[in-house]
Amino acid sequence: MFENDLDKQNEYYSKRASEYEQIYYRDNKERRQEIEDDVERLKVLAKGKSVLELACGTGYWTTQVSETALSVIATDFSDEMIVEAKKKEYHCPIQFMQADLHHLPFAEPSCDLLLLGFWFSHEPCQDYEKLFKTLLGQIKTHGKIWMIDNNPPAEGDKFQAVGKDAHGNNYKRRFLDDDTEYKILKNYFSKESLREIFEPYFEIESLIHNKYYWSTVLSAKR
Ligand SMILES: C[S@@+](CC[C@H](N)C(=O)[O-])C[C@H]1O[C@@H](n2cnc3c(N)ncnc32)[C@H](O)[C@@H]1O
């Protein structure tokens, strides 16, 4: 039985910072096209908006939204990720901040659009309610939340899957370029299960579930 080791997970992301963006440039046109389609949709969504990004990583989405957003605050737990993100070019006022998404420093709703890329699959399922309350607490009235994440690999997960914890979260093997091995919490979702998870807390404005990725736009329940 596994347990979510947050220290190990943080170590994994910090060590992976300089190699992380390889995930966006795998040699597969269909996969790449899905990402590009999401980039275009996100740029439209962000137009003229004040954006708060949680777990921004190397700033892949940050730089894209900066092309249309009014301003961006981009946060991540890992200083190493923020160092990588700061190397990019931005096209609107931008502020980077080290912050744990579960303990954010903002006293009031601060954004029109909140971004959370490739994080939801790492959130323990027993903590969804807490996470959703945090996200809703950050957006202004009529604000929106955008998320993107992975669908299960078409070839299956059997070589990487290592087991489940007592709550039913999946764990899989991940390797750094130097072959250091980590076991990381990673959950996958059908479109129906995402609907079931989000519907009690949010209006689902869109939910796209493609071959490689799913993405959604959520807002507060009216
Ligand atoms: C899978 S990466 C996603 C990065 C980026 N959002 C993207 O889509 O490319 C997960 C990110 O979450 C960050 N992270 C891990 N735990 C966190 C926490 N408690 N609060 C904020 N960020 C965290 C990691 O440092 C890493 O940058």
The ligand as an SDF file (V2000), in Angstrom:
LIG
                    3D

 27 29  0  0  0  0  0  0  0  0999 V2000
    3.0360   18.4380  -13.5070 C   0  0  0  0  0  0  0  0  0  0  0  0
    3.7950   19.9610  -13.0780 S   0  0  0  0  0  0  0  0  0  0  0  0
    2.7510   21.1380  -13.9150 C   0  0  0  0  0  0  0  0  0  0  0  0
    3.4570   22.4160  -14.2770 C   0  0  0  0  0  0  0  0  0  0  0  0
    2.6410   23.3950  -15.1240 C   0  0  0  0  0  0  0  0  0  0  0  0
    1.4050   23.7460  -14.4850 N   0  0  0  0  0  0  0  0  0  0  0  0
    2.3670   22.8540  -16.5010 C   0  0  0  0  0  0  0  0  0  0  0  0
    1.1860   22.6010  -16.8180 O   0  0  0  0  0  0  0  0  0  0  0  0
    3.2950   22.6870  -17.2980 O   0  0  0  0  0  0  0  0  0  0  0  0
    3.3110   20.1370  -11.4200 C   0  0  0  0  0  0  0  0  0  0  0  0
    3.8360   21.3870  -10.7550 C   0  0  0  0  0  0  0  0  0  0  0  0
    3.2580   21.4850   -9.4640 O   0  0  0  0  0  0  0  0  0  0  0  0
    4.2080   22.0360   -8.5940 C   0  0  0  0  0  0  0  0  0  0  0  0
    3.7810   21.7370   -7.2270 N   0  0  0  0  0  0  0  0  0  0  0  0
    3.8850   20.5710   -6.5520 C   0  0  0  0  0  0  0  0  0  0  0  0
    3.3130   20.6830   -5.3370 N   0  0  0  0  0  0  0  0  0  0  0  0
    2.8230   21.9460   -5.2500 C   0  0  0  0  0  0  0  0  0  0  0  0
    2.1280   22.6710   -4.2470 C   0  0  0  0  0  0  0  0  0  0  0  0
    1.7840   22.1070   -3.0910 N   0  0  0  0  0  0  0  0  0  0  0  0
    1.8060   23.9560   -4.4920 N   0  0  0  0  0  0  0  0  0  0  0  0
    2.1460   24.5490   -5.6680 C   0  0  0  0  0  0  0  0  0  0  0  0
    2.8060   23.9120   -6.6560 N   0  0  0  0  0  0  0  0  0  0  0  0
    3.1370   22.6250   -6.4540 C   0  0  0  0  0  0  0  0  0  0  0  0
    5.5040   21.3930   -9.0190 C   0  0  0  0  0  0  0  0  0  0  0  0
    6.6270   22.0960   -8.5330 O   0  0  0  0  0  0  0  0  0  0  0  0
    5.3420   21.4270  -10.5370 C   0  0  0  0  0  0  0  0  0  0  0  0
    5.8590   22.6220  -11.0600 O   0  0  0  0  0  0  0  0  0  0  0  0
  1  2  1  0
  2  3  1  0
  2 10  1  0
  3  4  1  0
  4  5  1  0
  5  6  1  0
  5  7  1  0
  7  8  2  0
  7  9  1  0
 10 11  1  0
 11 12  1  0
 11 26  1  0
 12 13  1  0
 13 14  1  0
 13 24  1  0
 14 15  1  0
 14 23  1  0
 15 16  2  0
 16 17  1  0
 17 18  1  0
 17 23  2  0
 18 19  1  0
 18 20  2  0
 20 21  1  0
 21 22  2  0
 22 23  1  0
 24 25  1  0
 24 26  1  0
 26 27  1  0
M  CHG  2   2   1   9  -1
M  END
$$$$
